[in-house]
Amino acid sequence: MNFKRIAAIISVVVITVLIGYGYLMYRDIFSDNTRFSENEVYVYIPSDATYEQVKEIVRPYIEDMDRFDKVANKKAYPDRQDKSGKFLLKKGMNSNEIINSLRQNVPVNLAFNNQERLENFAGRIGSQIEADSLSLMNAFTDQQFLTENGFTTDNVLCLFVPNSYEFFWNTSAIKFRDKMAKEYRKFWNADRLEKAKQLNLTPIQVGVLASIVHKETVKNDERSIVAGVYLNRLRKGMKLEADPTVIYAVKLLSNDFNQVIKRVLNKDLATDSPYNTYKYEGLPPGPIAMPDITALDAVLNPAQHNYIYFCASVTRFGYHEFAVTPAQHEQNRQKYVAWISQQGIKR
């Protein structure tokens, strides 16, 4: 066999090997390596996860883990220190695309409102980011944080302004809390601070009063009127006598916030709690719920009127009848008592 023939055979063998190797490389890197029926799935990788733990998390969604592993090593993914977060995988992704996706932490659109207690709020947030409710509660009630920011465990719920925020899923409890403190300071701009000052209220007191307004009415166009009533009472040195504070006090003393109370009874008015504004003057020590922005702004921009009393309307459901004198209020109250009794509502 002459030299040219040997060289030709060797060339063919080398080319064949290179083609085969190239095919395997192409298959490993660029061919589909997913195995889920949905168009896309999210995977959640906890903080401090090792590469082996990452592989176990993504394994249910990967067709060939050997191919995934080869590409991950070629792209130095196992050496990546921060692997945690929320990541999007799309159907039909190849190993290269999967690794690239595992390097792109997807933000979480986090929303909250209407939380009745700090514990409820911590649970709500803990269901949306990696930090659990216990670590969040510890962060919210840390004494140094409270002191530095002028809050107490009773009123710290005022710190959290309901809205939609963007966070990474692997945000820690401390980072979440500190971001919320920053958002709180942003909300309380110079204009709102001046309005609170004109009402002789602190931002926290505005939040506490707004929580009562929030619970009194769901009608945004009525909230400034209700706020005006309570501010009129405060200016006159009257007790607020707000039914939602009584309901909160009853629930707090019974440690049962799941109970439904639609009717406040005379015995409830005697509940001995600083949250019972029928028994104690001024504002309660903290909010009875998380007021939304419309309630906060209703307090800061109250309707100007002489109303001192109000009662649920029996003709415009969801709204209230307002009164200046006790006699007018008594007429409205009797109508409501008769109506609620006809409905058979006893509690």
Residue pairs with C-beta under 8 A, 6 or more apart in sequence:
27 67
28 67
28 70
28 71
28 95
29 71
29 74
29 94
29 95
29 96
30 94
30 95
30 96
31 67
31 94
32 63
32 92
32 93
32 94
33 62
33 63
33 64
33 67
33 68
33 93
33 94
33 95
33 98
34 61
34 62
34 63
34 89
34 90
34 91
34 92
34 93
34 98
35 61
35 62
35 63
36 60
36 61
36 89
36 91
37 91
38 91
39 90
39 91
40 88
40 89
40 90
40 91
41 61
41 88
41 89
42 86
42 87
42 88
42 89
42 106
43 57
43 58
43 61
43 86
43 87
43 89
43 102
44 57
44 85
44 86
44 87
44 130
44 169
45 53
45 54
45 57
45 83
45 84
45 85
45 87
45 102
45 170
46 53
46 84
46 130
46 170
47 84
47 130
47 170
47 172
48 84
49 57
49 83
49 84
51 72
51 77
51 78
51 83
54 83
54 102
55 65
55 68
55 69
58 68
58 89
58 98
58 102
59 65
61 89
62 68
62 98
67 95
68 95
68 98
68 99
70 95
71 95
71 96
71 98
71 99
72 78
72 95
72 99
75 96
75 99
77 99
77 102
77 103
80 103
83 102
84 105
84 130
84 170
85 105
85 106
85 168
85 169
85 170
86 105
86 106
86 107
86 108
86 168
86 169
86 170
87 101
87 102
87 104
87 105
87 106
88 101
88 104
88 106
89 98
89 101
90 97
90 101
93 101
105 168
105 169
105 170
106 169
107 166
107 167
107 168
108 128
108 129
108 166
108 167
108 168
108 169
109 164
109 165
109 166
110 125
110 128
110 129
110 164
110 165
110 166
110 167
111 162
111 163
111 164
111 165
112 121
112 124
112 125
112 160
112 162
112 290
113 162
113 290
113 292
114 162
114 289
114 290
114 292
115 121
115 124
115 157
115 160
115 289
115 290
116 248
116 257
116 288
116 289
116 290
117 157
117 257
118 137
118 140
118 141
118 153
118 156
118 157
119 133
119 137
120 257
121 157
121 160
121 290
122 133
122 134
122 136
122 137
122 140
123 133
125 131
125 133
125 136
125 176
126 132
126 133
126 136
128 169
129 167
129 168
129 169
129 170
129 171
129 176
130 169
130 170
130 171
130 172
131 139
131 171
131 172
131 173
131 176
135 172
135 173
136 173
136 176
136 177
138 173
139 145
139 173
139 174
139 176
139 177
140 156
140 159
140 177
141 153
141 156
145 151
145 177
146 152
146 153
146 156
149 159
149 181
150 204
151 158
151 159
151 204
152 285
152 286
154 285
154 286
155 204
155 207
155 208
155 285
155 286
155 287
156 286
157 207
157 286
157 287
157 290
158 203
158 204
158 207
158 208
158 286
158 287
159 180
159 181
159 184
160 180
160 184
160 290
161 180
161 183
161 184
161 187
161 293
161 296
162 290
162 291
162 292
162 293
163 183
163 293
165 179
165 183
167 176
167 179
171 179
187 293
188 203
192 203
192 300
193 203
195 300
195 301
196 202
196 203
196 205
196 206
196 300
199 206
199 231
199 299
199 300
199 302
201 209
201 299
205 283
206 296
206 299
206 300
207 287
207 291
207 296
208 283
208 284
208 286
208 287
209 227
209 230
209 231
209 283
209 299
210 227
210 287
210 291
210 295
210 296
210 298
210 299
211 287
211 288
211 289
211 290
211 291
211 295
212 230
212 240
212 242
212 244
212 245
212 277
212 288
213 223
213 226
213 227
213 230
213 291
213 295
213 298
213 299
214 223
214 289
214 290
214 291
214 292
214 295
215 242
215 244
215 247
215 248
215 288
215 289
216 226
216 242
216 243
216 244
216 320
217 223
217 226
217 318
217 319
217 320
218 318
219 318
219 319
220 294
220 298
222 319
222 320
223 294
223 295
223 298
224 298
224 301
224 302
224 303
225 302
225 303
225 305
225 307
225 310
225 320
225 322
226 298
226 310
226 320
227 295
227 298
227 299
227 302
227 303
228 302
228 303
228 304
228 305
228 307
229 305
229 307
229 308
229 309
229 310
229 322
230 240
230 242
231 299
231 302
232 305
232 306
232 307
232 308
233 239
233 240
233 241
233 308
234 240
234 282
234 283
236 308
237 281
238 308
239 277
239 278
239 279
239 280
239 281
240 277
240 282
240 283
241 277
241 278
242 277
243 264
244 288
244 289
245 275
245 276
245 277
245 278
245 284
245 288
246 264
246 268
246 269
246 271
246 276
246 277
246 278
247 261
247 264
247 268
248 275
248 284
248 288
248 289
249 268
249 271
249 273
249 275
249 276
250 261
250 268
250 271
251 257
251 259
251 261
252 273
252 275
253 271
253 273
260 347
261 268
261 347
262 340
262 345
262 347
263 340
263 345
263 346
263 347
265 347
269 276
269 278
269 279
270 279
271 279
272 279
273 279
274 280
274 284
274 285
275 284
275 285
275 286
275 288
277 283
277 284
305 322
306 324
307 322
307 323
307 324
308 323
308 324
308 325
308 329
309 322
309 323
309 324
309 325
309 326
309 328
309 329
309 332
310 320
310 321
310 322
310 323
310 329
310 332
311 320
311 321
311 323
311 329
311 332
311 333
311 335
311 336
312 319
312 320
312 321
312 336
313 319
313 320
313 321
313 332
313 336
314 335
314 336
314 339
321 332
321 335
323 329
323 331
323 332
